[in-house]
Amino acid sequence: MAIRVLNPTSESMVVALEPAPRLQSLKGKTVGLISNGKEGTTGFFAHVDRLLRERYQVAEVILRTKSNYSAPAEDEIIDDAKSWDLAITGLGD
């Protein structure tokens, strides 16, 4: 009996992307926080929110929570993120 070996890697070409330029400062910026919705993110993002406002003088912190922690963010969250200067995501595990 022959052994068949499968290659689990993708055959598609991956397009190289450039990272967004770094912000010079967070002062006056809008920061979006994307939570995976697990319980552990509540305290974590509350702390991040406080640090961003007190230490970095951000103008606004917006928290969005995914409806399913194991799925990609919903289109509504992605659309909201387009108006943010910075996005931070986190896991509550």
C-alpha positions, 0 to 999 in steps of 0.5 A: 500500500502506498503512503500519500503525503499531503502538503498542508501549506497554502499555494496562494501568494501572500501579498506583503503589506507595509505597516501603518506609520507610527503615531508621533503622539497619542495626545488628542487621538481616538483609540479603539479597543476591540475585546474578544468578549471574554470575562478577563478583558473587562478589567484589562481594558478598563485599565488600558482606558484609564492609562490612555486618558491619564498618561497619554491624553487621548481624546477618546477611547472607544470599546467594541466587543466582538459577539463571538470570541473565536470569529473575526470582528464583525463588519460593523466593528471594522467600519468603526475602526476606520475612523480611529487613529489606533486600534488595540485588541485583546484576549481575556484568557 
